[in-house]
Amino acid sequence: EKEKEKVRKKKGEEKELTIEEMISEQNLEVVQFVCRRVDPQNPNTSSSPTPNLPPKRPPSLFGYPFLLLFPSNQTTSSSSLYQSVWSHLSPVLSIPSENNPNNPNNSNNSNGNKDYLFRLKHVDSSGTRCSKCSATSFCRGCEIGVDEPLNVLPKNISVDF
């Protein structure tokens, strides 16, 4: 196989790489994001009001999951996660960024707080349960704070609206 690759290189042929090979060569990590709608009548879906009972209305998934790539050899901050998701979703949101008070880059954001239209939460691959808590706690996802340090980049994150 290595001899064939050397011959290809001499002939000027490029080897077609799979997505997995490209990600591996560039030291990237893939994070899957799922969008969920949280019931405004029951905003506290991360913990149940009654222990060991599920919340009345769990968040509902909508749209398609999307993938974002992050460098695996660098520490990724939670604020860069939020900014990456904002950059990915802002073109499809119906709020112009210059008029959006929730846009952290907006100079009209007088309190200096980075307030996004969504919250990021740790979830499992299905996007319905927390990846950090036990199943018996009925946690729907522990929130990732905007200024929270991340020691390990989660593989699955929900974007809760």
C-alpha positions in Angstrom: 0.0 0.0 0.0 2.8 2.4 0.9 4.6 1.6 -2.4 1.4 2.4 -4.3 1.1 5.7 -2.5 4.8 6.5 -3.4 4.0 5.7 -7.1 0.9 7.9 -7.0 2.9 10.8 -5.5 5.6 10.4 -8.2 2.9 10.5 -10.9 1.2 13.5 -9.4 -1.9 11.6 -8.5 -3.7 12.7 -5.3 -5.2 10.1 -3.0 -8.8 10.7 -2.2 -9.3 11.0 1.6 -12.3 10.0 3.5 -13.9 12.5 5.9 -12.6 10.4 8.8 -9.0 10.6 7.4 -9.2 14.4 6.8 -10.5 14.9 10.4 -7.8 12.7 11.8 -5.0 14.3 9.7 -6.0 17.8 10.8 -6.5 16.9 14.5 -10.2 17.9 14.6 -13.0 16.9 16.9 -16.5 16.5 15.6 -19.3 17.8 17.9 -23.0 17.0 17.0 -25.6 19.6 17.9 -29.3 19.0 18.0 -31.9 21.8 18.2 -34.7 21.5 20.9 -37.7 23.6 21.7 -38.3 24.1 25.4 -41.8 24.6 26.6 -42.0 28.2 28.0 -44.5 27.0 30.7 -41.9 24.5 31.9 -38.5 26.2 31.3 -36.7 24.2 34.0 -36.4 20.9 32.1 -32.9 20.1 33.4 -34.3 19.0 36.8 -37.7 17.8 37.8 -39.7 19.7 40.5 -40.4 16.3 42.1 -37.4 14.0 42.7 -37.4 10.9 40.5 -40.3 12.1 38.3 -39.8 13.3 34.8 -40.8 16.9 33.9 -44.3 17.3 32.5 -43.1 18.2 29.0 -39.7 17.3 27.8 -38.0 19.5 25.1 -38.9 18.5 21.6 -36.3 18.0 18.9 -36.7 19.9 15.6 -34.7 20.3 12.4 -31.7 18.3 11.5 -28.6 17.7 13.7 -25.5 19.6 12.5 -21.8 19.0 13.0 -19.1 21.5 13.8 -15.4 20.9 13.9 -13.1 22.1 16.6 -9.3 21.7 16.9 -8.6 18.7 19.2 -5.1 19.9 20.2 -6.4 23.1 21.7 -8.7 23.9 24.6 -12.1 25.1 23.4 -13.8 27.5 25.6 -17.6 27.5 26.2 -17.8 31.0 24.8 -16.2 29.8 21.6 -18.8 27.0 21.4 -21.6 29.6 21.8 -20.0 31.9 19.2 -19.6 29.0 16.7 -23.2 27.9 17.2 -24.4 31.6 16.8 -22.3 31.9 13.6 -23.9 28.7 12.2 -27.5 29.5 13.2 -27.7 33.3 12.8 -28.1 33.2 9.0 -31.3 31.1 9.4 -32.7 33.0 12.3 -35.2 35.7 11.4 -33.6 38.4 13.7 -31.2 40.8 12.0 -27.9 40.7 13.9 -27.5 44.5 14.0 -31.0 44.8 15.7 -30.7 41.8 17.9 -30.1 42.7 21.6 -29.1 39.0 22.2 -26.2 39.2 19.8 -23.1 39.3 22.0 -21.2 41.3 19.3 -23.9 44.1 19.3 -22.5 47.3 20.7 -26.1 48.1 22.0 -25.7 45.3 24.6 -25.2 47.7 27.4 -24.9 45.3 30.3 -21.8 43.6 28.8 -23.4 40.2 29.4 -23.2 37.7 26.6 -26.9 36.7 26.3 -27.7 34.4 23.5 -31.1 33.3 22.1 -30.3 29.7 23.1 -28.7 27.6 25.8 -26.2 24.8 25.2 -26.6 21.6 27.2 -24.8 18.3 27.6 -26.9 15.6 26.0 -26.5 12.0 24.9 -26.4 10.9 21.2 -30.2 10.9 21.0 -30.4 14.5 22.2 -33.1 13.8 24.8 -31.2 13.0 28.0 -28.2 14.4 29.9 -24.8 12.8 29.2 -23.5 13.7 32.6 -26.3 12.6 34.9 -27.8 9.2 35.6 -31.0 8.2 33.9 -32.9 8.0 37.1 -32.5 11.7 37.7 -34.5 12.4 34.5 -32.2 15.3 33.7 -32.7 16.6 30.1 -29.2 18.2 30.0 -26.9 20.1 32.3 -26.4 23.6 31.0 -23.0 24.7 29.6 -22.5 28.3 30.9 -21.2 30.9 28.5 -18.0 31.5 30.6 -17.7 27.9 31.9 -14.3 26.3 31.4 -14.4 23.1 29.4 -11.9 20.4 30.2 -13.3 18.0 27.7 -15.2 18.9 24.6 -18.6 17.1 24.7 -19.5 14.9 21.7 -23.2 15.8 21.7 -24.7 19.2 22.7 -28.3 20.4 22.5 -29.2 24.0 21.4 -32.3 24.8 23.5 -34.6 27.6 22.3 
